[in-house]
Amino acid sequence: MNPSPYGHKVTVDPEIQAINEKRIFLFADARSGSTWLVNTINTHPAISMIDEILNPDFSKNFQATRGAADFANLKGNARFIESYLGHLPGQFAGCKILFPQAIRHLDVYEFLLNYGESRFILLYRQNIVKAEISGMIANKHHRWHLIEHQEKQTVSVDPAFLRDRLAWRLATREFCVRLLKHFCPNILMIEYEDLFSNIEATLKTLSEFLNVPVTGFMCGTEIKSNPFPLNELVENYTECRAAFVDNPELYQMFDD
């Protein structure tokens, strides 16, 4: 614990600060292509990436292998993250954190104090309506990632619930992005459509940002889970879309 001149105490780990320039963090919207990006980055011989380190399922595995006491002591702080990243091979090591996971499970202030000099990739999806409905479909059908196109999956959507979910999505993203931009100098922002519209250009940008050869990347193999317009995926599409007529930006996303 390092006291500030004003008597406040903050948890700063000198060992983590000493190596934080070798860390990469992908902060992302859910259903934004983040799994594809993690897998693609992870193909580079200089980089090791793991997936959602703050996912509750990941935490269950931690408790199963390390014990509940260790989990209670490390949960939500930089040492929990470093207990995984510190064992990964390569010049750089990193993980994915979804924006809501950071709010729920991470001591964000302590994280930023320890990892402020790391490289941060911020992946977001402009069409939050499509992203959120994609998440609803995945939860309903228990299929989060596909390796081949399957039958069309549909869902009935409660407009009021969708409105709340969109507000939560935007608020958690804006909170994290604002803090990261304030505390961290090494940031690359990527939008979902830009990520896939020109993969070669995306990988070149990534290689420059991470200062690694672009030839080391191999594209991930995940495919788009719901490659259909929303009017074919949402069973009560007309009702749901009409509920957003008072918000032109979100209303337009139903047809975009």
C-alpha positions, 0 to 999 in steps of 0.5 A: 500500500502506497500512501498519497501525500494527503493520507489516502492509501492506494494499492500499487504493486511495483512488480506489476508496474515494472512489466505493465508495458508488456501487457495488452488489454482488449476492452470490448462491447459484447457481440462486437467481434472480440473473440475473433480479435483475441484469437487473431492476436493470439496467433502472433508468436510474440503475443499470448492472449486469453479470453474473458478473465473476469467472466464468472465461469473463468472465476469458477475455474480459478476457485476450482484450481487455486481455492476459494481463499486465494480467489477471495484475496485476489478477486477484482484486483491487479494481482488476480489478472497478473496471476494469469498473465504472468505465466503466459509466454511471448513478448506481450501477454494480455486478456479481454475484458468486456466493459460491463465486466470491468464495472462489476468485477474489477477495481478499476482505479487500482487496475489503472494505477498498475497497468496505466502504461499497457496497450489498450485496444477498445473495440466497440460496435456502433449499432448497439441494437444489433449487438444487444439483440445478438446477445439475446439470441445467443443467450436464448439458444446457448450458442455464443460462437459458431464455426459454420452457418446454422439455421436462422435463430430468432428471439422475441424482445421486450422493448422496455427490457431492450431499452434498459439494456442499451442504456446499460451498454452505453453507460458501461462503455462510456465510463470505461473509455473515459477513464482509460483515455484519461489515465492511459496513453497507449490506446487504439479504438476499433469499430466493429464494421471497420474491423471486418471491412478491411481485415488486412488494414486492421492487422496492419494497424494492430501491428503498428500499434503493438510494434510487432511484424504484421506477418505474424498474424493469422485470421481467426476462424469465427464467423458472424453468428447472425448474418440476417437483418433484424426483421428476420431475427426479432419475432415481434420486430414491428412492435419492438421497432415502433417502441423506439420511434422517439429515438431516431438514432436507435430507431434507424439501427433496426434497419441499418 
